[in-house]
Amino acid sequence: MRIDRILEKKRTLSFEVFPPKKDDPEMSGICSAIDRLSRLNPDFISVTYGAGGTNVGKAVELAGYIKSVGVEPLAHITGGPSTPESVDSTLKRLGELGVENILALRGDRPVDYTAEYCRYFKHATDLIGYIKGGFCIGAACYPEGHTECTTLREDIVSLKMKQDMGAKFLVSQIFYDNSYYYRLIHEAGKFGVTVPIIPGIMPLTNAKNIIRIKSMCGSTIPLDFRNMIETYSGYPEILREIGINYAVYQITDLIAKGAPGIHLCIMNRADIAEEICSRLRCLFDGLFRAEKENI
């Protein structure tokens, strides 16, 4: 089912997974994780394309597997390293598997990527315009502004272009301060962005990930939260509890203030998703399930 049609009826719960590395042929681990995630009744599961467009074959295979277990897949396509021919081939394969939903991204150039980048699709809008018919297209947005934009206004103008080119919904980059998401919603509305903006949440359960997240997307980590993570950096079980509790707080606040859904980036950790859903069972089973009955 198209994600835009689901969003017309209810709030969504979704997860994000990624395929194994190119030199790792093992798929059983991620397939097992998807099996566990499917039992949490998500509305869709997104599967990433791989840095620099690598692992395309495995990403397509995983999208097909997600479909086979009765969940809607959201397949990422990264325009930066792609050619029109490779996009056509990927779309054809996805269509044959019954995949209806695409997340169209430009993608950031990996540090070790040596080939020419963004030769055909310099912006996500170029890819969105190229794909168009036959798929429900989503796009990315950045609550704290894209790192290449000098102002939030410049970034929101880009969001409006994505919508005008055919994006039916947006999934945000991860954030840890909900006020940035609310600011984005408010400001985007002024520019005529009307499509649903689904917040992306990544539970932070490892102190080492602070540096990775800052370099990856520039997300601000609130001082109190960061202090707890750094204080208990030598206690993995406590860190896991802190990260899950904070994600639960973010989600509860976002839903209370009208977010159209929650997209959990769980780094293939089905156990993290299960724990969060367990703690929010009343919210998901009550509010979300009641809405789902309207479909």
C-alpha positions in Angstrom: 0.0 0.0 0.0 1.2 3.5 -0.7 2.5 5.3 2.3 0.7 8.5 1.4 -2.6 6.6 1.5 -1.8 5.2 5.0 -0.9 8.7 6.2 -4.3 10.0 5.1 -5.9 7.6 7.6 -3.6 7.3 10.6 -0.2 8.0 12.2 2.5 5.6 11.1 5.0 3.5 13.0 8.0 2.5 10.9 11.6 1.2 11.2 14.8 1.6 9.2 17.2 -1.2 8.4 20.3 -1.4 6.3 21.8 -4.3 4.2 25.0 -6.1 5.2 28.3 -4.6 4.0 29.3 -5.4 0.4 32.0 -7.9 1.5 29.6 -9.6 3.9 27.4 -12.1 2.1 25.4 -13.1 5.2 21.7 -12.0 5.0 20.2 -14.3 7.6 20.9 -11.9 10.5 19.1 -9.0 9.0 16.2 -11.2 7.7 15.8 -12.5 11.3 15.7 -8.9 12.5 13.0 -8.0 9.9 11.0 -11.0 11.1 11.1 -9.7 14.6 10.2 -6.2 13.5 7.3 -7.4 11.4 5.7 -8.8 14.6 5.6 -5.2 16.0 3.0 -4.4 13.3 4.9 -1.4 11.6 3.2 0.4 8.8 6.4 0.2 6.7 10.1 -0.7 7.0 12.7 1.4 5.1 15.9 -0.1 3.7 18.9 2.0 2.9 20.8 2.1 -0.3 24.3 1.9 1.0 27.0 4.6 1.0 27.8 5.7 -2.5 25.1 3.5 -3.9 26.8 0.3 -2.8 24.8 -2.8 -1.8 22.0 -1.9 -4.2 21.4 -5.6 -5.0 21.1 -6.5 -1.3 18.9 -3.5 -0.6 16.5 -4.5 -3.4 16.6 -8.1 -2.1 15.7 -6.9 1.4 12.9 -4.7 0.1 11.5 -7.8 -1.5 11.9 -9.8 1.8 10.1 -7.1 3.7 7.2 -7.3 1.3 7.1 -11.1 1.6 6.6 -10.9 5.4 3.5 -8.7 4.9 5.0 -5.2 5.6 5.3 -2.4 3.2 8.9 -1.6 2.2 10.2 1.9 1.7 13.2 1.5 -0.6 15.9 4.2 -0.5 17.4 5.3 -3.8 20.5 7.6 -3.7 20.8 9.8 -6.8 24.4 11.1 -6.2 26.3 8.0 -7.4 23.5 6.8 -9.8 23.1 6.9 -13.5 19.6 7.0 -15.2 20.3 3.5 -16.4 21.0 2.2 -12.8 17.9 4.0 -11.4 15.8 2.5 -14.2 17.2 -1.0 -13.4 16.6 -0.6 -9.7 13.0 0.7 -10.2 12.2 -2.1 -12.6 13.4 -4.7 -10.1 11.5 -3.0 -7.2 8.4 -2.9 -9.3 8.6 -6.6 -10.1 8.8 -7.3 -6.3 5.6 -5.2 -5.7 7.4 -2.3 -4.0 5.4 0.9 -4.3 7.3 3.3 -2.1 10.6 5.1 -2.7 12.6 7.4 -0.6 14.5 9.6 -3.1 17.8 11.1 -1.7 20.8 12.8 -3.2 23.1 11.1 -0.6 26.3 12.4 0.8 29.6 11.5 -0.9 31.5 8.9 1.2 35.0 9.9 2.2 36.6 7.1 0.3 34.4 7.5 -2.8 36.7 8.1 -5.8 34.3 8.1 -8.8 32.5 11.2 -10.0 29.6 12.1 -7.7 26.3 13.7 -8.6 26.9 13.6 -12.4 23.2 13.1 -13.3 21.3 13.8 -10.1 22.8 16.8 -8.4 19.9 17.3 -6.1 17.2 15.1 -4.6 14.7 17.1 -6.7 16.3 15.9 -9.9 15.8 12.3 -8.8 12.2 12.9 -7.7 11.4 14.4 -11.0 13.0 11.5 -12.8 11.2 8.8 -10.9 7.7 10.2 -10.7 5.0 7.8 -12.1 4.1 4.5 -10.6 5.7 5.0 -7.2 4.8 6.9 -4.0 7.9 9.1 -3.4 9.1 10.3 -0.1 12.1 12.6 0.6 14.3 13.7 3.4 14.3 16.8 5.5 16.6 18.3 8.2 15.1 19.7 11.4 18.3 21.6 12.1 18.9 22.5 8.5 21.0 20.7 5.9 24.7 21.1 6.6 25.2 22.6 3.1 22.5 25.3 3.5 23.5 28.6 5.1 20.0 29.3 6.4 17.0 27.4 7.4 15.0 29.4 4.9 17.2 28.1 2.1 16.6 24.5 3.3 12.8 24.9 3.5 12.7 26.4 0.0 14.3 23.1 -1.1 11.7 21.1 0.8 8.9 23.0 -1.1 10.7 22.1 -4.3 10.7 18.4 -3.3 7.0 18.6 -2.7 6.3 20.4 -6.0 8.3 17.8 -7.8 6.1 15.0 -6.4 7.2 14.0 -2.9 4.2 12.9 -1.0 5.8 12.8 2.5 9.0 13.7 4.2 11.1 11.7 6.7 13.3 13.8 8.9 17.0 13.3 9.7 17.5 12.1 13.3 17.4 14.7 16.1 17.5 14.7 19.9 15.9 18.1 20.6 12.3 18.0 19.6 12.1 21.8 19.5 14.0 21.7 16.2 11.3 19.5 14.7 8.5 21.8 15.9 10.4 24.8 14.4 10.7 23.0 11.1 7.0 22.2 11.0 6.1 25.8 11.8 8.5 27.4 9.3 7.8 24.9 6.5 4.1 25.6 6.8 4.8 29.3 6.1 6.3 28.2 2.7 3.4 26.0 1.7 4.9 22.6 2.7 1.8 20.6 3.4 2.9 17.0 3.1 3.3 15.0 6.3 6.7 15.3 8.0 7.6 12.1 9.9 10.2 12.5 12.6 13.2 10.2 12.6 14.4 9.0 16.0 17.6 7.0 16.6 18.0 5.7 20.2 21.5 6.7 21.4 22.7 3.8 23.4 26.5 4.1 22.9 28.8 7.0 24.0 30.9 6.5 20.9 28.0 7.3 18.7 28.0 10.9 19.8 30.9 11.7 17.6 29.5 9.7 14.7 26.2 11.4 14.9 27.7 14.9 15.0 29.8 14.2 12.0 27.0 12.4 10.1 24.2 14.9 10.4 25.2 17.6 12.9 22.4 16.8 15.3 22.5 18.7 18.5 22.6 16.4 21.6 21.0 18.3 24.6 23.6 18.9 27.4 21.7 16.9 30.1 21.3 13.9 27.8 25.0 14.1 26.8 26.1 14.4 30.4 24.2 11.2 31.3 25.7 9.3 28.4 29.3 10.4 29.1 28.9 9.8 32.9 27.8 6.2 32.3 30.0 5.5 29.3 31.6 2.5 31.1 28.3 0.9 31.9 26.7 -0.5 28.7 23.5 -1.7 30.4 22.9 1.7 32.0 23.6 3.4 28.6 21.1 1.2 26.9 18.5 2.1 29.5 19.2 5.9 29.2 19.0 5.8 25.4 15.8 3.9 25.3 14.2 6.1 28.0 15.1 9.2 26.1 13.7 7.8 22.8 10.5 7.0 24.6 10.3 10.5 26.0 10.9 12.0 22.5 8.2 9.8 20.9 5.6 10.5 23.6 6.1 14.2 23.3 6.1 14.1 19.5 2.8 12.1 19.3 1.2 14.4 22.0 2.0 17.4 19.7 0.6 15.9 16.6 3.5 14.2 14.7 2.0 12.1 11.8 4.1 9.1 12.8 7.4 7.9 14.2 10.3 6.5 12.1 12.7 4.5 14.3 16.3 4.1 13.0 17.4 1.2 15.1 20.7 0.2 13.4 19.2 -3.3 12.8 18.8 -3.8 16.5 15.4 -5.5 16.7 15.8 -5.8 20.5 15.9 -2.0 20.8 12.7 -1.6 18.7 11.0 -4.3 20.8 11.9 -2.6 24.1 10.6 0.8 22.9 7.4 -0.7 21.6 6.9 -2.6 24.8 7.2 0.6 26.9 4.9 2.4 24.5 2.4 -0.4 24.1 -0.5 1.6 25.5 0.3 4.5 23.1 0.8 2.3 20.0 -1.9 -0.3 20.7 -4.4 2.3 21.8 -4.0 5.5 19.7 -2.3 4.0 16.7 -4.5 0.8 16.5 -7.7 2.8 16.9 -6.6 5.0 13.9 -5.6 1.9 11.9 -9.2 0.6 12.1 -10.3 3.5 10.0 -8.3 2.2 7.0 
